[in-house]
Amino acid sequence: MSYTPVMTAEAVSAYVREVFPQADGYGWQAREIGPGTITVGMKVSEDHLRPGGTVSGPTMFALADVAAYLLVLAHVGEVALAVTTNLSINFLSKPPLGDLRAEGRLLKLGKRLAVCEIHIMPDTGDMLVAQATATYSIPPR
């Protein structure tokens, strides 16, 4: 099934920064939105590392969650109170040091729930380091 976005990457980024400014501290950037899809980049800094010099699990979890949120908003519009009801993540391999990229796709978009799958990779490669499934609740309009 194909879903048509109603917001561009620039518009959804600006909207989230307006209604949820604290989310900007994660270092994310919505790059591309397509039918049922999104690509989000994340700048990784020293604050995102865990002992052993690797990107922390909570950092990748946050990237998966923000990517799903942006994906849902890009396809339903300005609904700031869409909220995560479930997010499950599988950490598959240790990411190399550097920025990350999340590629998300809508699996189902209904009136009240959206289900997304998010793949996280190094920004400069295609090695899958984490896979997440997120469900968002969409409030009635």
N, C-alpha and C positions, 0 to 999 in steps of 0.2 A: 504494500500500500504506500502511496506517495502522499506526503503532507506538504502543503504550501506554506512557506514562511510568510508572516505578516509584518515582520520587522527585519531591517538589515543588521549586520554586525555592529555598525556604528550606532544605530538607533538603540539597540538593546543594551549596548555597553553604556551609553549615556543615560538611559533610563535607570539601570541598576545603580550606577554611581549617584544618581539623584536621590533615589528612594532608600538605598542601602549603602551609604558611603563607606562604612567600615569594611565592606567586602573588598574595597579597592586595595587594602593592605596586603592582600594575598599575591599581588603581582600578576594577575591574569589579564589577558587581552583576547577578546572575541575577534577572530580573524576572518572567518568565512562561514556563511550560513547558506544552506541549500535546502532543497525539498527534503524535510525530515532529518537534516544533518547539521552539524556544527563542528568547527575546529577552533579550539581555544589554546592559546599559548600561555605559559607561566614562567616568569623569570625566577630562577632559583638563586637564593643568596645564602650566606652563612647561617641565617636564621632558620633555614629549611633543612639543615643537615642534622643527622643524629650521630652518636658516637660511631666511629668506624668510617666516617667520611662519606656517607651515602645519604641520599634524599630520604627524609623520614616518611613513615607510613601516614601520619596525620597530614602531611603536606600533599601526598597523592590523593588521600581521601577528600581533602578540601577541593582539590582540582576537579575530581570526579563530580563532587556535589555542585560546584559552581558551573561546570560545563552542562550538567543536567538542567539546572535552574535557567541558565541562558537559553538552552535549547527549547525548553518549554515556553518561556516568555516569547522567544522569537516566533513561535508558531501559534500562540494564543493571544498575544498582545500584552498590553500594560496591566498585568495582574500581579501586583507586588506581593500579595498574600498567598501566592502559590507556595506550598511548603513541602519539604521532604517528608514522606511517610515511611519510606524504607530505603536504605542504601546498603548494598552488600558489595564488598570488594575482595578480589583475589589478587594478592601480590605474587607475581609470577617469576620475576628475576630482579636482581639488583640493578637499578638504573645507573648509568655512568654519571659522573658529576656534570652538571650542566642543566640548561633549561629543559622544560618538559612541554609536551603537546598532548592534548586530549582530543580525540575524535569521537563524537557522539552521534547516535542515531535514535530516532523515535521508533520504538517497537509497536506502541499503541498510543493513540491520542484520542481519549474520550471526552465527554463533557465534564466529568469530575476527576478522572485520573489520567495521568500520563506515565508511561513506562519507557525508560531509556536504557540504552547500553552505551557505556563509555570505555574506550580503549586509551590507555596512557602509554606514551612512548617518549624516548628522548627526542628533543626538538629536531635534531639533525639526523635521525634514523628511523627505522621501522621496527626495531626490536620491541615487542610487546612486554612492558614491565608490570602492568596492572590492568585488570578488567573489572568493571563495576556494572551493576544493574541498579537503577534508581527508580523509585516510584514517587511521583509528585501528586499531591492533592490540589485540585484547581477549585477555588471557591466559586460559588454561584455569582453570576454578574447581576 
